[in-house]
């Protein structure tokens, strides 16, 4: 669906994206990273709004910067981070207008405006001016305009920005609904791990314009599922501790507890290791880490 190789984008002397190489499959992709990590720049580059200074890539099979980029925009939707609504018009008028800008006829745009406003839960208030809308309603208008032309792919930039917990849940439910019911792929950029973890099939972590980690959510969860906490009856001899260190174990510094990722799918191997060295393993507990562990490791200075 999306692929890029050695992608670089500059703002004058500042490198905003540095050597990005990645392939993304259809589904819901979470683009995660702190503010200033390059998420919005990457979205605008994939939309064809920014030109790469180096590298290459394609979206839905269309090369970045190709003459077909204008045609590509009829197949993708974009929900910007910041408010871009026309205050003195109704949600229906705005969404229909954006439908025409995306290539629909006037009749098609008006029909689709009704449909997508119903889809996002704004059918009863669609004729009201958006100036009287709550933050959550305004965000849903922005989502509706991104969907009005039935795109194959939508880019959502911080879609839960400014929302309370109930509003965030409603927006994330809509993201899942977009994928399940409309069969539209989604790239969701956020700095909130909880939002990405809830809806994404794939995860990309950006920091300072570089990809720090990427992979399927299932694969990342499987990796975390192999992490265990080990505790021994007595302190380990330096030689045994060095062996564990070579296996990737980290001494947690609290009551002799070790954090280790076991490559052997059978945790009993840890007891065999202890028995062979004459030490007593008294605790083997799966760690119930969330994906914040992946984020912390990815963003930790080298």
C-alpha positions, 0 to 999 in steps of 0.5 A, a space after each residue: 500500500 505504501 513503500 518508501 526507500 531512503 526518503 529524506 525531506 528538508 525544510 531549508 537546512 533542517 532535515 525533517 525526515 532522514 533516510 526512511 525505508 519502510 513498506 506498509 500493508 493495507 490495514 490500520 497503521 499507527 504512526 507514533 512519536 513525540 511532537 516534532 518527530 516528523 509524523 505530520 511531515 511524513 503524512 504531507 509527503 505521502 499526500 504529495 504536498 511536500 517534495 522529497 529532497 532524496 529517496 523514492 516511494 509510492 502510495 497505492 502504486 503511484 510514485 511520489 512526485 509523479 504527474 499522477 499525484 493529483 489523480 492519486 489525491 482522488 483515492 486518498 482522504 486527509 484529516 488534518 491535525 488543526 481545525 480547517 472548518 468554515 464557521 458560518 456554514 453547515 456540516 452538510 454544506 462543507 462536506 458536500 463542497 469537499 466532495 466536489 473538490 475531491 472529484 465528485 459531481 454535485 449530486 454525488 457529493 450531496 448524496 455522499 455528504 448525507 451518508 458520511 455524516 450519518 456514518 460519523 453520527 452527525 445526521 441529526 445536526 448536519 444542517 447546523 453551522 459548525 460554529 456551534 459544534 463541540 470539539 468532538 463534533 468538529 473532529 467528526 466533521 473533519 473525518 467525514 470530509 476525509 471519507 466523502 469521496 470513498 477513498 481507498 486510504 485515509 490519513 488521520 493526523 492526531 484525530 483525538 486531539 483535544 477530546 475528552 475520554 468519551 470523545 476519544 473512545 468515540 473517535 477510535 471506534 469510528 476508526 475501527 468502523 472505517 476499516 471494518 465497514 468501509 474497508 478503507 485503510 487508515 494511517 493514524 498519526 498520534 503521540 498517544 500510545 493508548 490510541 494507537 495500541 487500541 486500533 492499529 494492525 501495524 506500528 511505526 515509531 518515529 523520532 527526530 525524523 527517523 524510523 526507530 521501530 516498526 512491525 505488526 502489532 501481533 508481532 510486537 505483542 508476541 515479542 512482549 509475551 516472551 518476557 519474564 521476570 526471574 528471581 533466584 533463592 540466593 544472589 547469582 555468582 558473577 559468572 552466572 550473572 554474566 551468562 544471563 546478561 549474554 542472554 539479554 537479561 537485565 538485573 532490575 535492581 530490586 530484590 535480585 529480580 531479572 527481566 529476560 526475554 526467553 527465546 526458547 518457547 518452553 519457559 521450563 528451559 529457565 529451570 533447566 538452566 538453573 538446575 545445571 548450574 546448581 542455583 535455585 530459581 524460585 520465581 518465573 513470572 510473565 511480564 504483562 508489559 504494554 507497548 509502552 515498553 516498545 516505545 521506551 526502548 525505541 526512543 532510548 538514546 543509543 
